Amino acid sequence: MRSLNVPLVLPFALLAALARLAESLGSRYPESFVARVADAVGGLTVGDRAVRLSRPLNVASESWTPASLRLPSAVALCVIVARRQPMLVLEFGAGYSTLLLAALSRERACRGFGIVSIEHDRSWCDTHRAKLKSLGFGVELVHAPLEAVDGAPRYRSAAVELALAGRAPDVVLVDGPVGSGHGGPGREGSLAQAVELAPRGALILVHDALRGEELRLLRSLLASGAVRGSGVVADGDGLAVLERV
């Protein structure tokens, strides 16, 4: 079994410099992007079981856009979740990562963890629900409009609580809604919501961690003591890895 090249994870002290570097990096990948993720993850083992993702990922390749996870972050997500062995993953913001997680959950090495994906855009939600159904993926994809809490838009709490049905997530991926720097409502509310829903010891993964808005929010969150920072996958947009304390 060949070894897996794990993406570089750097301490949060270097985030400011990386944020400046990230601005100069492009975001497009060739059509082989998904195959490259599958190839990298193909070297991962959990216990004595190999994790292989080529077929589901190739089928799902059309969902990747320049705003999706980049290659290092996509591989890191698979590595982190597979090694974490979660019972439930909660995702804010549906998209390519939803299909990636669904493909990963089918692996025997990952014991079929549950996925609850929350999306505020009904059209986007319907599109991905149909895509997931066509692939036979059992993701709980829930439409939850945004509501303002303390001035920050977040996913409607009643819809999220109904979807979780009393379950606590082991991993929370924050990849929505669209950041305020890109014309969206921003992620202050969804990040706060993730912290509230994650029990002690759970992982919170934040996509686009190297963008200005998200970087500011992460610094504030780390200063609050609610989470501990493990680092960030430095691939342009960045994927921050936090642990709830």
C-alpha positions as CSV (number, residue, x, y, z in Angstrom):
1,M,0.0,0.0,0.0
2,R,1.5,3.3,-1.0
3,S,1.6,6.1,1.5
4,L,-0.7,9.1,1.4
5,N,0.7,12.6,0.9
6,V,-1.2,14.5,3.6
7,P,-1.8,18.2,2.8
8,L,0.4,20.7,4.7
9,V,-1.2,21.9,7.9
10,L,0.3,25.1,9.4
11,P,-0.2,26.8,12.7
12,F,-2.6,29.7,13.0
13,A,0.3,32.1,13.7
14,L,1.0,32.0,9.9
15,L,-2.5,32.7,8.8
16,A,-2.0,36.4,8.1
17,A,0.9,35.8,5.7
18,L,-1.0,33.0,4.1
19,A,-4.0,35.2,3.6
20,R,-1.9,37.6,1.6
21,L,-0.5,34.8,-0.4
22,A,-3.9,33.3,-1.1
23,E,-5.1,36.4,-2.9
24,S,-2.5,35.8,-5.6
25,L,-3.5,32.2,-6.2
26,G,-6.0,31.0,-8.9
27,S,-9.0,28.8,-8.1
28,R,-9.5,26.8,-11.3
29,Y,-8.7,23.1,-11.6
30,P,-8.6,20.9,-14.7
31,E,-11.3,18.3,-15.3
32,S,-9.0,15.7,-13.7
33,F,-9.5,17.4,-10.3
34,V,-11.9,14.7,-9.0
35,A,-9.7,11.9,-10.2
36,R,-6.7,13.4,-8.4
37,V,-8.7,13.5,-5.2
38,A,-9.6,9.9,-5.6
39,D,-6.1,8.9,-6.4
40,A,-4.7,10.7,-3.3
41,V,-7.3,9.3,-1.0
42,G,-6.7,5.8,-2.5
43,G,-3.6,5.5,-0.3
44,L,-5.4,6.0,3.0
45,T,-6.0,3.2,5.4
46,V,-8.1,3.1,8.5
47,G,-7.0,0.2,10.6
48,D,-6.5,-2.6,8.1
49,R,-9.0,-1.3,5.6
50,A,-8.2,0.7,2.5
51,V,-10.3,3.7,1.6
52,R,-11.0,4.0,-2.2
53,L,-13.3,6.6,-3.8
54,S,-12.7,6.5,-7.6
55,R,-16.2,5.6,-8.9
56,P,-18.4,7.8,-6.7
57,L,-16.1,10.8,-7.1
58,N,-15.8,10.6,-10.8
59,V,-19.6,10.4,-11.1
60,A,-19.8,13.5,-8.9
61,S,-17.2,15.6,-10.8
62,E,-19.7,17.9,-12.4
63,S,-20.5,19.4,-9.0
64,W,-17.1,20.9,-8.6
65,T,-16.9,24.7,-9.2
66,P,-14.1,27.2,-8.6
67,A,-15.7,28.0,-5.3
68,S,-15.5,24.4,-4.1
69,L,-12.8,22.8,-2.0
70,R,-9.5,22.8,-3.7
71,L,-7.4,19.6,-4.0
72,P,-5.4,19.8,-0.7
73,S,-8.5,20.7,1.3
74,A,-10.6,18.0,-0.4
75,V,-8.0,15.3,0.4
76,A,-7.6,16.7,3.9
77,L,-11.4,16.5,4.5
78,C,-11.4,12.8,3.5
79,V,-8.4,12.1,5.7
80,I,-9.8,13.9,8.7
81,V,-13.2,12.4,8.5
82,A,-12.0,8.9,7.8
83,R,-9.6,8.9,10.7
84,R,-12.2,10.6,13.0
85,Q,-14.7,7.8,12.4
86,P,-17.7,10.0,13.1
87,M,-21.3,8.9,13.7
88,L,-22.7,12.1,12.2
89,V,-21.3,14.9,10.1
90,L,-23.2,18.2,10.0
91,E,-22.6,20.5,7.0
92,F,-23.6,24.1,6.5
93,G,-23.7,24.8,2.7
94,A,-24.4,22.0,0.2
95,G,-22.3,21.4,-2.9
96,Y,-19.3,19.3,-4.0
97,S,-18.3,18.6,-0.4
98,T,-21.7,17.0,0.2
99,L,-21.1,14.5,-2.6
100,L,-17.5,13.9,-1.4
101,L,-18.7,13.2,2.1
102,A,-21.5,10.9,0.8
103,A,-18.9,8.9,-1.2
104,L,-16.7,8.6,1.8
105,S,-19.5,7.4,4.0
106,R,-20.0,4.4,1.7
107,E,-16.5,3.1,2.5
108,R,-16.4,0.1,4.8
109,A,-13.5,1.7,6.6
110,C,-15.7,4.7,7.5
111,R,-18.6,2.6,8.9
112,G,-21.4,4.5,7.1
113,F,-21.6,7.7,9.1
114,G,-24.7,9.9,8.8
115,I,-24.7,13.2,7.0
116,V,-27.0,16.2,7.6
117,S,-26.4,19.0,5.1
118,I,-28.1,22.4,5.6
119,E,-28.7,24.7,2.6
120,H,-30.5,28.1,2.6
121,D,-31.0,28.4,-1.2
122,R,-34.0,26.3,-2.2
123,S,-33.1,26.0,-5.9
124,W,-29.6,24.9,-5.1
125,C,-31.0,22.5,-2.4
126,D,-33.4,20.9,-4.9
127,T,-30.7,20.5,-7.5
128,H,-28.4,18.7,-5.2
129,R,-31.1,16.6,-3.6
130,A,-32.0,15.3,-7.0
131,K,-28.3,14.6,-7.8
132,L,-27.8,12.8,-4.5
133,K,-30.9,10.7,-5.2
134,S,-29.7,9.8,-8.7
135,L,-26.4,8.6,-7.2
136,G,-28.1,6.6,-4.4
137,F,-26.6,8.7,-1.6
138,G,-28.6,8.8,1.6
139,V,-27.8,12.4,2.7
140,E,-30.3,14.3,4.8
141,L,-30.3,17.5,2.7
142,V,-32.4,20.1,4.4
143,H,-33.6,23.5,3.2
144,A,-33.3,26.0,6.0
145,P,-33.8,29.7,5.2
146,L,-31.6,32.3,6.9
147,E,-32.8,34.2,10.0
148,A,-31.0,37.0,11.8
149,V,-29.8,36.3,15.4
150,D,-28.0,39.1,17.1
151,G,-27.7,40.8,13.7
152,A,-25.9,37.8,12.0
153,P,-27.8,35.6,9.5
154,R,-27.8,31.9,10.4
155,Y,-29.7,28.9,9.3
156,R,-33.2,28.7,10.7
157,S,-32.8,26.9,14.1
158,A,-36.1,25.1,14.0
159,A,-35.2,23.4,10.7
160,V,-31.7,22.5,11.9
161,E,-32.9,21.1,15.2
162,L,-35.6,19.1,13.4
163,A,-33.0,17.6,11.1
164,L,-30.6,16.7,13.9
165,A,-33.4,15.1,16.0
166,G,-31.4,15.3,19.2
167,R,-28.2,13.9,17.6
168,A,-24.9,15.7,18.2
169,P,-22.4,15.9,15.3
170,D,-18.9,14.6,15.6
171,V,-17.7,16.8,12.8
172,V,-19.2,20.1,11.5
173,L,-18.2,21.5,8.1
174,V,-18.9,25.3,7.7
175,D,-19.0,26.1,4.0
176,G,-21.9,28.4,3.8
177,P,-23.6,30.7,3.3
178,V,-21.7,32.8,0.8
179,G,-19.2,35.1,2.5
180,S,-20.0,38.8,2.8
181,G,-16.9,39.6,0.8
182,H,-18.4,37.8,-2.1
183,G,-21.8,39.4,-2.0
184,G,-23.4,37.0,0.4
185,P,-24.8,37.2,4.0
186,G,-21.5,36.1,5.6
187,R,-20.6,33.3,7.9
188,E,-20.6,34.9,11.3
189,G,-24.0,33.4,12.2
190,S,-23.3,29.9,10.8
191,L,-19.9,29.7,12.5
192,A,-21.5,30.7,15.8
193,Q,-24.2,28.1,15.2
194,A,-21.6,25.4,14.5
195,V,-20.0,26.1,17.9
196,E,-23.3,25.9,19.7
197,L,-24.2,22.6,18.1
198,A,-20.8,20.9,18.4
199,P,-20.2,19.1,21.7
200,R,-16.9,19.2,23.4
201,G,-14.2,17.3,21.5
202,A,-16.1,17.6,18.1
203,L,-14.2,19.0,15.1
204,I,-15.3,22.1,13.3
205,L,-13.9,22.5,9.8
206,V,-14.1,26.0,8.2
207,H,-13.7,26.3,4.4
208,D,-12.3,29.6,3.0
209,A,-10.4,30.1,6.3
210,L,-7.8,32.3,4.6
211,R,-10.3,34.9,3.3
212,G,-10.4,38.2,5.1
213,E,-13.9,37.8,6.7
214,E,-13.4,34.2,7.8
215,L,-9.9,35.0,9.1
216,R,-11.3,37.7,11.3
217,L,-14.1,35.5,12.6
218,L,-11.6,32.7,13.3
219,R,-9.3,35.0,15.3
220,S,-12.3,36.2,17.4
221,L,-13.5,32.6,17.9
222,L,-10.1,31.4,19.0
223,A,-9.7,34.4,21.4
224,S,-13.0,33.4,23.0
225,G,-11.7,30.1,24.1
226,A,-14.6,28.2,22.7
227,V,-12.4,26.3,20.3
228,R,-8.8,25.2,20.0
229,G,-7.1,25.6,16.6
230,S,-5.2,22.7,15.1
231,G,-4.1,24.5,12.0
232,V,-5.1,25.3,8.5
233,V,-4.7,23.5,5.2
234,A,-2.8,26.2,3.2
235,D,-4.2,25.8,-0.4
236,G,-5.3,29.3,-1.2
237,D,-8.8,29.4,0.3
238,G,-7.8,27.3,3.2
239,L,-9.5,24.7,5.4
240,A,-9.3,25.5,9.2
241,V,-9.3,22.6,11.6
242,L,-10.8,23.5,15.0
243,E,-11.7,21.4,18.1
244,R,-14.6,22.4,20.4
245,V,-13.5,22.8,24.0
